[in-house]
Amino acid sequence: MNEYQKIADLLFPNAINIEKIKEKYPRRKLQEGCQVTRYAPSPTGFMHIGNFFQAFISYNLAKNTNGVFYVRFEDTDNKREIKEAKEVIYQILEEFSILPDEYQSLDGEDHGIYGPYVQSQRLDIYKAFAKKLVAEGKAFPCFCKKTEGKEDVLKLRETKFEQDDEKEYDPCRNLSFEEIKKHIDNNEPFAIRLKTKNDGSQRIKFYDLIKGEIEAKANSKDFVLLKNDGVPPYAFAHAIDDTLMGTTIVVRGEEYISSTPMHIELFEALGFSPICYCHNPLIWKIGESGNKRKISKRNDPEADMRFYLREGYPKESVLEYLLNLINSGFEIWRKENPDVNWSDYKFGIKDITTIAPVFDIVKLNDIAKNIIAKEKGEQLYLNWVDWAKEYDIALANTLIQNKEKFIKLCKMERDECIKPRKDIYNLKMLKEYFFYAFERPSQIEVENKTIFVDFIKAYLKEFIMPNSNQEWFDKIKEIAGNNGFAIDNKLYKLNPEQFKGNIAKACEYARIAITGQKSGPSLFYIIDALGEKETIERLKSAIEI
C-alpha cells in the first residue's frame, strides 16, 4: 500500500466504495440530442429573478429536446439557509408551471432515481470521492485553522506560501503520513484541498455554449474540496452531482466564468468528462442615476419573483417578458402568432442572447396589458377573485358577495369590443381601476355648481335604466337639450356663451355625479353594473354634496 492510500484510509476509514456509488447512478437512457438540465438553488432567501431566469432557460432547453429537467438543492451553507426558502422556490416554480421531472418534495421524498436531490444528504458521496483523490495523490488534508477565508487567518497563511505570486500552494500539501497521523491523533479538524498541478504559468481554453471559446489562466490554487466539517463548497459538489446525475448542460450566471478553470481542473482530477457550461448573461437595470447596474435584491422589489404574484401579473406575461430577454426573436414570433401559447416558441442554445439584458417594467406592463385585454370579462373576474383570496381576503369577500356587479364591470368594453381597452396590466390595480364600485364619491369638483346641480336634478327626475349604450346617450342628449345644453356641437362652437355647455359637458356631469371622475369607460356599462337603485342614490348624494 502506498503512502497516499494509507493517508486516505486514515482520513476516511468508513468511506463508501466508489464502484457502489456508480452502480446507483446508471447512465441515462435518452435519445440523441435530448438535454438533461437542472435548477440548483441555494435555499438562502427568496427566488431572485436572475435565478428564475436560469431555471427558465434550463427548463426550456430540456423540454425543447424531450429531455429531463430536475431540481437539486445546494443547501450546504447552513449559516445562510432559510427554513422557508425551499417552500418559496417550489411555490414559484409551480405558480409559473416550470415543473421539474425529478426533485425531492418538501416531505423529503425523492421523485426520481438519481437522488437524493438535496446536497446535505449526499455528504457520504463527496467523502468517497475526496478519499479517491487523496489515494491518488491529487488531494491532501489541510490542518490550518479556519481555512475557509477569515481575513486574519489568510494573512497568516500567505506567509507560509512559497514566494511566488502565481502559486497558492497550501503549506500542508506535502505533509508525511506520520505528520498527518499526529494531527489526527490529536483530533484536529482538517479540510481537503486539491493539489493543483499548475504553477501559474499555464493557460487553458474552454468552450462556453453561449460565448464560444474562452481563453484564461489555468488554476494554480490548492482550493478546498471539503471543509473541515465534511461539507463541500460548490465546485466539488457540483462536479460530482452533475456527473452522477447525468447533467448534459449546466446553465449558470456569467459570474462563474472566472472560476471555470478551477472547475475544469477538478473534472480532470476526478476522471470525469468535462461538463457543457452555458453562462447566461445577468439581468441589469437602469438605476435612478442613469447608470446600468445588476438588478438588486436590496433595491429592486421586482427582483423577488413573489413580487409578480403579489401584484397579480398574468403568469404568462412574466414568462413572455423573460423570453424577450432570452431571445429578441420571440417578439417577432409573437406578432406573427398572437393567439398561440408561449410554450410553442422553441429556442436552443444558439438563440440565447450574449448581451446582458436590461430589465424594463414598462415593457413587461405592455405585454401584460395585451394578455389581460384578450381575457373575457368573466375569466378576468375569476382571476381577480383567486388573486384576492391569496392577497386581500376582505376584497375577495366583497367580489364574491357582489358577483353579478363585478362580472359586469369586468366585461365592460371587453367582451363585445373588437379593440378592448388596454389599460390594466395586473390584478392588484383593478380595485383602484373600479374604485367607484366600492364607494360613492365623497366630494364633487365642478366649474359651475349651480349648472351642475340643476342638470343632475333634471337627470334624476327623468332617469330610467337604459338597455343599451345608445339608449343611454339618447336620453342624456334629450335631457341636456331641454335644459340649456347644446346638442349640436357646431352651434356650440359658434356661440358657446348661449349655452350651459355642450353634450360632452352634460355627459361629464353625469359621470362626476356617479363616479366622482371626469373620464373613464362608457357610463352606460357602469350604470348597468351598479344597478338602478345605487345609481339613483348616487345622483341624490351628488346634489347634497
Summary of the structure (lengths in Angstrom):
residues: 545
radius of gyration: 33.3
end to end distance: 98.9
largest distance: 113.6
contacts: 1607
relative contact order: 0.08
helix: 48%
strand: 11%
